[in-house]
Amino acid sequence: MSRIKRDAGILVLVAILLGLAVYFAFPLSKTNLGLDLQGGLSVILEAQETAKNPVTSSGIDQAVRIIQNRVNRLGVAEPEIQRQGQNKISVQLPGIDNPEQALAVIGKTAVLEFFDVKQFGTPYSSQADALQAAGVSSTDVLPEGKEIVHWTLANGNTADQWFLVTSPPVLTGSALTGASQGYDTNNQPKVDMTFNDAGAKTFEEVTGKMASTEQITGEVQRLAIVLDGEVESAPTVHEQISGGRAEITGKFTLDEARNLALVLQSGALPVELKAVSQTAIGATLGKAALNQALIAGAIGLLLIVVFMIAYYRLLGVVASVALIIYGVLFIGILNGIGVTMTLPGIAGMILTLGMAVDANVLIFARMRDEVANGKTIGPATSAGFRKAFRAVFDCNMTTILTAVILFWAASGGIKGFALTLGVGVALSMFTAVVVTRSMLSLLSGWRVFRHPRALGLHVPHTKAVGPEKGSQT
């Protein structure tokens, strides 16, 4: 009686866990899907070594944090951003509608500088001429203290020109405390900026000096706002500007102004990043992959159930019920801990479906041996579970250890596969050993569960074959 009470208590606990799992598992739309299932952007960014921005380990770590900040402001759900190797960053952005725009935002260097236009010096008609004046062949090898600035006709210049600037900017983006998209007096998009105390003081001094120069000389004074070597705007300065505020105006679209503000908010990247691998997956393709994975899982589950019932009859029915309990608990656990499901993760789930009944097959085979040795169903069940447990435990633990090593050493999709494999195998051992045994213990009082043939435990008797007639012995 105590064993029956214990098994009943176990099944009550399982029922409670099953209820919680159903709450988290359904509807399935609550499951977080990776970009390979819902579409999105996968990109590998590689840091580029330059004279101005050498690649360092701390610089890569800082770049990861800045990209994470930018992605969060983009509103991407469940992004995965992590360092890969010495100088690469892996960015996974599920659900992105415009991958090109997102890539432009997350990888933008965003070096913001303010120059008095008088600092520009001699204009050049091409970048090659400006580089020749600097004595180098590429902007990547410009010596420290020199910079090439491009000022286009579209942004208020008389013609497209390049300048070799050798003096430091009067102010940089490091003095910013905030940036936001707004509208100018002509209702055109602009970017409003706010400086910290030191930046506000410097900006006030610079604009005050420029305004005084205009009053004395009568010459127009312009302050160039340069972003990544491009003059975005060059407003004239007629008076001292206090209060720590400035704005960038130009021929911005609304999205361009918003993205620029977003980049300025998160700060400049400490290293230059280049996309060396880029994969954009459409929502339609992701949905097709999800449907195919679900169909494969359903077919696998159906085949397992059919095989178990056909071979083990009522024991197969019990194992199938335990398998369904396992599936609901599995999905509930994954949703409860917020796992992002990917195709490799689903592959791990489908693999554990077969492994979930593997333990039952071992146990039922031992039970059949015990019945063949003359034991009744009750003792055969106890002996079967007891003798098969060691093999079940060893097999599952080796798989769990493999999954742990994979999860620790791998990244991306392989890590998702390892997680679902490890959780699935641990849970399958629980349902196969504990849940199945408790169900059989409570069902043992039914008459039909006392017949070996109904349970698929009967051993066919083979008729002894004697010598044929006329044969010599």
C-alpha positions in Angstrom: 0.0 0.0 0.0 2.9 2.4 0.8 4.3 1.9 -2.7 0.9 2.7 -4.3 0.7 5.9 -2.2 4.2 6.8 -3.2 3.5 6.3 -6.9 0.2 8.1 -6.6 2.0 11.1 -5.0 4.6 11.0 -7.8 1.9 11.2 -10.4 0.1 14.0 -8.6 3.4 15.9 -8.7 3.8 15.2 -12.3 0.3 16.4 -13.0 1.1 19.7 -11.3 4.3 20.1 -13.3 2.3 19.2 -16.4 -0.2 22.0 -15.7 2.6 24.5 -15.3 4.2 23.2 -18.5 1.0 23.6 -20.4 0.7 27.2 -19.1 4.2 28.0 -20.5 4.1 25.8 -23.6 0.8 26.8 -25.2 0.0 28.5 -27.4 3.2 27.6 -29.2 3.3 31.2 -30.6 4.8 32.2 -27.2 8.0 30.3 -28.2 11.0 32.5 -29.0 12.1 31.7 -32.5 15.6 32.2 -33.9 16.3 34.1 -37.1 16.5 30.8 -39.1 12.8 30.2 -38.2 11.4 33.7 -38.3 13.8 35.4 -40.7 16.4 38.1 -39.9 20.0 39.0 -40.2 23.1 37.0 -39.4 26.4 38.8 -39.8 30.1 38.3 -38.8 31.9 41.6 -38.2 35.7 41.7 -38.3 37.8 44.4 -36.7 40.2 46.1 -39.1 43.6 47.1 -38.0 44.4 50.8 -38.8 47.0 53.3 -37.6 44.4 55.4 -35.9 42.3 52.5 -34.4 44.5 49.5 -33.5 42.6 46.3 -32.6 42.8 45.4 -28.9 41.0 42.9 -26.8 39.4 45.6 -24.7 38.4 47.4 -27.9 36.5 44.3 -29.2 34.8 43.9 -25.8 33.7 47.5 -25.9 32.5 47.2 -29.4 30.3 44.2 -28.4 28.7 46.4 -25.7 28.1 49.3 -28.0 26.5 47.0 -30.7 24.4 45.5 -28.0 23.2 48.9 -27.0 22.4 49.9 -30.6 20.5 46.7 -31.2 18.5 47.2 -28.1 17.5 50.6 -29.3 16.5 49.1 -32.7 13.9 47.1 -30.8 15.1 43.6 -31.9 13.7 40.8 -29.8 16.1 38.1 -28.5 19.3 39.3 -30.3 22.5 37.2 -29.9 25.7 39.3 -30.0 29.0 37.7 -28.9 32.7 37.8 -29.5 34.0 35.2 -31.9 37.7 34.5 -31.8 40.3 37.3 -31.4 38.9 40.0 -33.7 35.4 39.0 -34.8 31.8 39.7 -33.5 28.9 37.5 -34.3 25.5 39.3 -34.5 22.2 37.4 -34.8 19.1 39.6 -35.3 15.9 37.7 -35.6 12.8 39.4 -37.0 14.6 42.3 -38.8 12.5 43.7 -41.6 15.3 45.7 -43.2 18.6 43.9 -42.8 20.6 46.4 -44.8 19.5 49.3 -42.7 20.2 47.3 -39.5 23.7 46.4 -40.6 24.4 50.1 -41.5 23.4 51.1 -37.9 25.2 48.4 -35.9 28.5 48.6 -37.8 28.8 52.4 -38.2 31.9 53.8 -36.7 30.3 57.2 -35.8 33.2 59.5 -35.2 31.6 62.9 -34.6 33.8 66.0 -34.9 33.3 69.8 -35.0 35.7 71.9 -37.0 36.1 75.5 -37.8 36.0 75.5 -41.6 39.1 77.6 -41.6 40.9 74.4 -40.3 40.3 72.6 -43.5 43.0 74.5 -45.5 43.6 73.7 -49.1 40.8 72.0 -51.0 41.5 69.0 -53.3 39.3 67.9 -56.2 39.8 64.2 -55.4 40.6 61.9 -52.4 43.8 60.7 -54.3 45.1 64.3 -54.4 44.5 64.7 -50.7 46.2 61.4 -49.9 49.2 62.4 -52.1 49.5 65.6 -50.2 49.6 63.6 -47.0 52.3 61.3 -48.4 50.2 58.1 -48.1 48.3 55.8 -50.4 45.3 55.0 -48.2 43.3 56.5 -45.4 44.1 53.3 -43.3 47.8 54.4 -43.0 47.3 58.1 -42.3 49.6 59.2 -39.5 48.1 60.3 -36.2 47.0 63.9 -36.3 46.0 63.9 -40.0 42.6 63.3 -41.4 40.8 63.4 -44.8 37.5 65.2 -44.7 35.0 65.0 -47.6 32.6 67.9 -48.2 30.0 67.4 -50.9 27.9 69.8 -52.9 24.8 68.2 -51.5 25.8 69.3 -47.9 26.3 73.0 -48.6 29.7 73.2 -50.4 30.3 74.9 -53.7 31.6 71.6 -55.1 32.7 68.1 -54.0 36.0 68.7 -52.2 38.5 66.8 -50.1 40.6 68.4 -47.3 43.7 67.2 -45.5 43.1 68.4 -41.9 46.1 68.5 -39.6 44.7 70.3 -36.6 42.5 68.6 -34.0 38.7 69.3 -34.0 37.4 72.0 -31.6 35.0 69.4 -30.2 34.3 65.7 -30.5 31.3 63.4 -30.0 32.8 62.2 -26.7 31.3 65.4 -25.2 27.7 64.3 -26.1 25.3 63.2 -23.5 22.3 62.7 -25.8 21.0 62.8 -29.3 17.5 62.7 -30.7 15.6 63.1 -34.0 13.7 66.3 -34.4 12.4 68.8 -37.1 13.8 72.1 -38.2 11.7 75.3 -38.9 11.0 73.9 -42.4 9.6 70.7 -40.9 12.7 68.7 -42.2 14.2 66.0 -40.1 17.3 66.9 -38.1 19.3 65.6 -35.2 19.4 67.5 -31.9 22.4 67.0 -29.6 23.1 67.7 -26.0 26.6 68.2 -24.5 28.0 67.5 -21.1 29.2 70.4 -18.9 32.7 70.4 -20.3 31.4 70.1 -23.9 28.8 72.8 -23.4 31.5 75.2 -22.0 33.8 74.4 -25.0 31.0 74.8 -27.5 30.0 78.1 -26.0 33.7 79.4 -26.1 34.2 78.2 -29.7 30.9 79.8 -31.0 31.6 83.0 -29.1 35.0 83.3 -30.6 33.7 82.7 -34.1 30.8 85.2 -33.6 33.3 87.9 -32.5 35.5 87.2 -35.5 32.6 87.7 -37.8 31.8 91.0 -36.2 35.4 92.2 -36.5 36.3 91.0 -40.0 32.8 90.7 -41.6 33.7 87.3 -42.9 31.1 84.5 -42.6 32.1 81.9 -39.9 31.1 78.3 -40.4 31.3 75.4 -38.0 31.5 72.0 -39.9 29.9 69.0 -38.3 31.8 66.0 -39.5 30.6 62.4 -39.1 33.0 59.6 -40.1 35.0 62.0 -42.3 32.0 63.4 -44.1 30.7 67.0 -43.6 27.1 66.5 -42.7 26.3 70.2 -42.3 28.3 73.5 -41.9 26.0 76.1 -40.3 27.1 79.7 -40.1 27.8 81.0 -36.6 26.4 84.6 -35.9 26.3 84.5 -32.1 27.5 82.7 -29.1 25.6 79.4 -28.5 25.1 78.5 -24.8 23.1 75.9 -23.0 25.0 72.9 -24.3 22.8 72.2 -27.3 23.4 71.9 -31.1 21.8 70.4 -34.1 22.8 68.7 -37.3 20.7 69.7 -40.3 20.8 68.6 -43.9 18.9 66.6 -46.5 18.0 63.8 -44.1 15.2 61.4 -44.6 13.3 60.6 -41.4 14.9 57.2 -41.1 18.4 58.6 -41.7 17.9 61.2 -38.9 16.6 58.5 -36.5 19.5 56.2 -37.3 22.1 58.9 -36.9 20.6 59.9 -33.6 20.7 56.2 -32.5 24.4 55.8 -33.4 25.3 59.1 -31.6 23.4 58.0 -28.5 25.4 54.7 -28.2 28.8 56.3 -28.9 31.5 55.7 -31.4 32.9 52.2 -32.0 36.5 51.9 -30.8 37.5 49.8 -33.8 36.6 49.8 -37.5 34.4 46.8 -38.3 33.8 45.2 -41.7 31.1 42.6 -42.5 33.0 39.5 -43.7 29.9 37.2 -43.7 26.3 38.2 -44.0 23.2 36.1 -44.3 19.7 37.6 -44.6 16.8 35.1 -44.2 13.4 36.2 -45.3 10.3 35.6 -43.1 8.8 33.3 -45.7 11.8 31.1 -45.8 12.0 31.0 -42.0 8.3 30.0 -41.8 8.8 27.2 -44.4 11.7 25.9 -42.4 9.7 25.9 -39.2 6.8 24.1 -40.8 9.1 21.4 -42.2 10.7 21.0 -38.8 7.3 20.6 -37.1 6.2 18.1 -39.7 9.3 16.1 -39.2 8.8 16.1 -35.5 5.1 15.0 -35.8 6.0 12.2 -38.2 8.8 11.0 -35.9 6.5 11.1 -32.9 3.8 9.1 -34.8 6.2 6.4 -35.9 7.5 6.0 -32.4 4.0 5.6 -30.9 3.0 3.2 -33.6 6.1 1.0 -33.1 5.8 1.0 -29.3 2.1 0.0 -29.3 2.5 -2.6 -32.1 5.5 -4.2 -30.3 4.7 -3.8 -26.6 0.9 -3.4 -26.8 -0.4 -2.0 -23.4 3.2 -1.3 -22.3 3.6 0.7 -25.5 0.4 2.7 -24.7 1.9 3.6 -21.3 5.2 4.5 -22.8 3.4 6.7 -25.4 1.5 8.5 -22.7 4.8 9.1 -20.9 6.3 10.3 -24.2 3.4 12.9 -24.6 4.0 14.0 -21.0 7.7 14.3 -21.8 6.9 16.5 -24.8 4.7 18.9 -23.0 7.1 19.2 -20.1 10.0 19.7 -22.5 8.3 22.6 -24.4 7.1 24.1 -21.1 10.7 24.1 -19.7 12.2 25.6 -22.9 9.5 28.4 -22.9 9.7 28.9 -19.2 13.5 29.6 -19.2 13.1 31.7 -22.4 15.2 29.6 -24.8 15.3 30.9 -28.4 14.4 28.0 -30.6 16.5 27.5 -33.8 16.6 24.7 -36.4 19.5 23.0 -34.7 17.5 23.2 -31.4 14.5 21.6 -33.0 16.9 18.9 -34.4 18.0 18.2 -30.8 14.3 17.9 -29.7 13.5 15.5 -32.5 16.6 13.4 -31.7 15.5 13.1 -28.0 12.1 11.8 -29.1 13.6 8.5 -30.0 15.9 8.6 -27.0 12.9 9.2 -24.7 11.6 5.7 -25.4 15.0 4.1 -25.6 15.0 3.7 -21.8 11.6 2.1 -22.0 12.8 -0.4 -24.6 15.7 -1.4 -22.3 13.3 -1.8 -19.3 10.6 -3.7 -21.2 13.2 -6.1 -22.6 14.4 -6.9 -19.1 10.8 -7.4 -18.0 10.3 -9.8 -20.8 13.4 -11.8 -19.7 12.0 -11.9 -16.2 8.6 -13.2 -17.4 10.5 -15.8 -19.5 12.2 -17.0 -16.3 8.8 -17.6 -14.7 8.1 -14.5 -12.8 4.7 -12.9 -12.6 4.0 -9.4 -13.9 4.5 -7.6 -10.5 7.9 -9.0 -9.7 9.0 -8.9 -13.3 8.2 -5.2 -13.5 10.2 -4.4 -10.3 13.1 -6.5 -11.5 13.1 -5.1 -14.9 13.3 -1.5 -13.7 15.9 -2.4 -11.1 18.2 -4.3 -13.5 17.8 -1.9 -16.4 18.4 1.3 -14.4 22.2 1.1 -14.5 22.3 0.7 -18.2 19.7 3.5 -18.7 21.6 5.8 -16.3 25.0 5.2 -18.0 23.7 5.7 -21.5 21.9 8.9 -20.7 24.7 10.4 -18.5 27.2 10.0 -21.3 24.9 11.9 -23.7 24.2 14.6 -21.1 28.0 15.0 -20.5 28.5 15.3 -24.3 25.8 18.0 -24.4 27.4 19.9 -21.6 30.8 19.9 -23.4 29.1 21.0 -26.6 27.3 23.8 -24.9 30.4 25.0 -23.2 32.7 24.8 -26.2 30.4 25.7 -29.1 28.5 28.8 -30.1 25.4 29.8 -32.1 23.2 27.0 -33.4 25.4 24.2 -32.0 24.9 25.6 -28.5 21.1 25.5 -29.1 21.4 21.9 -30.2 23.4 21.0 -27.1 20.9 22.7 -24.8 17.8 21.0 -26.2 19.7 17.7 -26.3 20.8 17.9 -22.7 17.5 19.0 -21.3 15.6 16.5 -23.4 17.8 13.5 -22.4 17.6 14.4 -18.7 13.8 14.8 -18.9 13.4 11.6 -20.9 15.2 9.6 -18.2 12.8 11.1 -15.6 9.6 10.2 -17.6 10.9 6.8 -18.7 12.0 5.6 -15.2 9.8 7.5 -12.8 6.6 8.4 -14.6 6.3 5.1 -16.5 7.0 3.0 -13.4 4.5 4.9 -11.3 1.8 4.5 -14.0 2.4 0.8 -14.3 2.3 0.4 -10.5 -1.1 2.0 -10.3 -2.4 0.2 -13.3 -1.2 -3.2 -12.0 -4.5 -3.6 -10.2 -6.4 -3.9 -13.5 -6.9 -7.4 -14.7 -5.8 -6.7 -18.2 -2.4 -5.5 -16.9 -1.7 -8.9 -15.4 -1.5 -10.8 -18.7 1.9 -11.0 -20.3 0.4 -11.2 -23.8 -1.6 -8.0 -23.3 1.5 -6.2 -22.1 3.7 -7.6 -25.0 5.8 -9.5 -22.5 4.9 -13.1 -23.7 7.7 -15.2 -25.0 6.6 -17.4 -27.9 7.2 -21.1 -27.2 9.2 -22.9 -29.8 8.4 -26.5 -30.6 11.3 -28.9 -30.2 12.4 -30.3 -33.5 13.2 -34.1 -33.5 15.0 -36.1 -36.1 13.2 -36.7 -39.4 11.8 -40.0 -40.3 14.3 -42.3 -41.8 17.2 -40.4 -40.6 20.2 -42.1 -39.1 21.1 -41.2 -35.5 
